Amino acid sequence: MLERSDLAENALAALHDEDYDRPFNLQNLNHTTMIFMGDRQQQSLDGEWNFCVDILDTGLRQKWFAMQPADPAERLEPWDYDPFMGETVPVPSCWQMLKEKWYFFEGSAWYTRSIDFSRKAGKRSFLRVGAAQYDCKVFLNGAFVGNHYGGSTPFFAELTDRLKDGRNWLMLCVNNVRTTDRVPMRNTDWFNYGGVYREVSLIETPESLIRDFFIHLKPFADGSVLSASVVAEGADSATIAIPELGISRTVALEDGRATVDIEAAPLLWSPERPKLYDVHVSAGDDRVSDRVGFRTIERQGRELRLNGRPLWLRGISVHEDDEKRGKVVTEEDLRRRYQHAKDMGCNFVRLAHYPHHERAVELADEFGLMVWAEIPVYWAIDFANPATERDAQNQLLELIRRDRNRASVVIWSVGNENADTDARLAFMKGLAETARAEDPTRLIAAACLVNHAKLKIEDRLASHLDIIGINEYYGWYDEDFSELPKILANSQPDRPVVISETGADADITEKGPKTGLFSEDYQAEVYEKQIATLKELDFVKGMSPWILYDFRTERRQGIFQRGFNRKGLIAADKATKKKSFAILRSFYHAVAAREAEEWERS
């Protein structure tokens, strides 16, 4: 048995030491190791990988990562798993969608593939994993490289000095167990998929390297000044060019950093005219490009303003979920999502409850849809635990640094439905401060709780936000609909409220009811009452009802749910529209027409 082999080193530790994970949980692959992608060339590592589920973490105990390829007939010990041959799975994928026996599996799984490599002088090599749920440990040629926490943000590992000419063996150990110190914690209301579910690639760069680049309209500069910041290694200067605007500016780097203001008069990005510019950046031998839109988003009292004009957010919430692929998204799926949103009259989408694929915000730029982006500080979080706070801070920083050049992203959200405690206030206030420090050009929000005893919004976090998100389900979880206008009348907040969730389930399959709860007619009635109430409140500046498509969730097993949340305005097939779709569409188109008339008059 491998516990007695030279690999395990100590049979007692291999069998009985429950601290086996500690050497492999450095969380050293984080926001500090990110590199700016732009349009970098990538060698795809997608495709078939050798695979094994490992519920007892035998692989870490026995050190599977240190095993060398060997013919089974020539081995000295019986292997419990062969990383180099046997069962394979596609990457990207979620293991739940591949075999029924893996559907509810939570634990570790091992992915292995070879990389053929030829070293080039003056070049660096990086592994990029788009997302792996949740803890991903990276091994190359038998050595531990590092691990990453967070199931929805990308991470990078430099492999320059670890790759050898010829064949290399890359192994990923991915663990999706829900624990009390992770973000989110154990109890959520979406499916806990597992696996390497976004793209994996190898990136080659020069020795000089652009780590980060951020360009935006400078706040309070009347739309005539761009502010750009560059972080680079191995270079003395950086050049920023926007050919369409006739801009080419070279700045000196001090300690690898530079910030510069550039006079410009770009056409402003908006849902009506989603204008994007090609931006090129060079530092040393490194070159990157990006497609960037420029716009302003601000709060003035209870008002929201986009490019100085009043704004009402006509939105819908969406999950990253598919009936057949799980969390794996495709270009076709994203385009269908946004086409449905546009058809409904949306100018805005809430990407709940975690960072979605980066292509989602790139396409939102092109479609002219504003985005509420968030991290999964969701429900019960161990707010007093420094490890939990480190996880949340890192996920927020990775999200912001990945997406802050996207004009579509107008809101960073730092949490959803957390009870107002002292520990939570300190935790969430810290996240809001981090978001503002990293990106002063966007609004900060969270979905706050209501005091139902007092019928009032009085979450202490609200004073640290630009937008108060309210998740309310009057007509569904809350029976007395008359409480909704009372709550809003009692509150009179000094800043805008966005109804970040509202809705009702409707099972439109042959098993669904025709009347009452879970019927299509009942859902439609809830939407009609919600719209009639909310449209009369002047400090409600938008809504993102729950949700565009029905989605999978373990915790909902009623006779009409059967493992799905059925609040979608469209069924899980992403094609069949429910009656409520047309009701919301009619309201949004009326709001848009009224706004257009007001803008014309002004």
Steps between C-alpha positions, in 0.01 A plus 500: 500500500622851422487602867812285546680626192776760490247752367290518816816511718306414814222242505352636824470850357355371176228307682420696813626859481199727445733797454611362163352796312699772677814486280278531193281786617718808458243694293803653329328514160291810553445858382872577538594240236248611235619626163313728264360294217397749230519299179795282600558187295416185696580133451177328589524212746131417461400152393521157657677471837553186707261513794421340834267594786669481840252536785752411774785716365706186453691678225643763734572241768674261258653779290357393167647819354853358545431175315690443175355333189559126510373189326258323738696176452819664627371670815629403841184608688130474414379848406163620631482737204696545180526868406641418158242259356142396546179703520491844337265799515481815290630832628312724544216305659314443829530143621132495606398526135718208388378203707197449719715350778691830525186718514513577872871430547684752717869444556828500313559391144826472307563621146819406313633574154833531324647820357758485224734793546801649326683773687556834329764747612365815661149361549284437806219245531181526707214261567158665495193325641180690422321349801500178701252428775626566771848429635739416216848366575753507216783247458753485217741211446443375853551833677238715674464842334223652710126517552214741445182561699184622333279315257427776251810712439805425282845429634852484364811301586840576355660181368806654332764325711296183550428395143757277333562437132289213377210345686374653825222374726250750639265393780212693656333387821161673519285494814142631516417416864306776672676604821437761767802716411429530128300755303226394460455275801300177517145620438424653162206500261678399181657171397847420631662390177853363506788487256711701261207666327665789316782502248861409586793633301875555491614856437841605370627851568827689462714542810346845534138462604194722530337386821209742509343776295200720583363784290186704563342842481631707787217578746385863515702599191201567271577197284810658352779323688600133496693357793720196436713290733755234406680243711789328320814300569834530321432833328587866557203649315159417356318632194121533480343547158141550386533547122138605440547790742846587371658415837848363557651576838823365653547516877792409726450212741612546858532174691309344212200734526365808328178701494432764237217735401432541129283768346242346270140533385375146437147417399337371816388138539130451574234232445375701201852538355747245642810662350832318557856606419807290428762576765859377465759487778868413479771474764841364409435218254149426628195609302131473590177643360149547632158620380389771740196723531499825694205624707415645840268349760419690816253546781357841581280472807226257404580527130714277278665664201671346199708753308317771694152383400239357741498120504242236591646148503274268302655170589484127548707266717682207341683195630785323325311173460396272217270198497758290316841664558469621859725805553678464167401788272531540127499801270162390366358475852620847597368660183162334549492629859562857395267486204221393735590787735499752215170366367355552847610863493783463750788745520657312791569147632592379846760224471414304812646384742867468405730619222378371164723414204704797377338460160167590663618854573687533170175422317305732730733776376405416143127454564468822698386335824611637836616243756470452876795270582545337839689258719331216694492657847165329529273428796689354798869592483751467784554874514727482807746258337810666345533206256150566368571869461823424313305279259233766438754779456698293251194406294395865489845616389522229233155595367578871490842459337358264241201719401563863588568596138149392408270799455198277553591433864345788693452336842723293726287313753663381821232272646152353503250460786727503805371570850610838641756419770809688615731239343308509173504880491878512543549224240274657238619853566853374433389351168331825399818693584710256298271537198517880515879498537546265204242673282361846579294507180215266595217478749502266800196296594382206708169320534396608851244361741181671615384523861164330458396573859532876442419479128806708424838493324753561777805293406807683639699402191280730287698808598811345340324423169398702197202275426286314751398170348183346641396140440126484565255228408161646588238278350725197544698447822333804660124461475381847603565708190382815673823502704714585196383861450507548879866390521601735224290789638644451851859488380546813287868425433739777401636294209347291222345161554514227238268201542776248446265199522127436483287234337314172537542141380307366203525137396379493140585135439224241468543439874431862593171631646254709301398725789641615834860491618750382237258566216585725207195716570599555861852609400347744250271643770800561730683688224198719426466595869874561542514731199191693609657562842861572409441739212342752740808531727738776398805367683478154340738539207487156349430133539653168403230237560590144582576353242546466122518118478399220734816358657624197690526505882531211746295653779171525310340157477126576509263323267501795259869585540670158475851639544439830316414855597213574262480876536635543150309714253621238255510126570822301545502423128584871452235522230149473649384838628252526786219757512701719737760562231248698297378687809848618593578572136199728471600692813864541397415620152262757649773622739748525212252696286431743785874552559556568130226765502649668808848504347362654181329776697817571698 
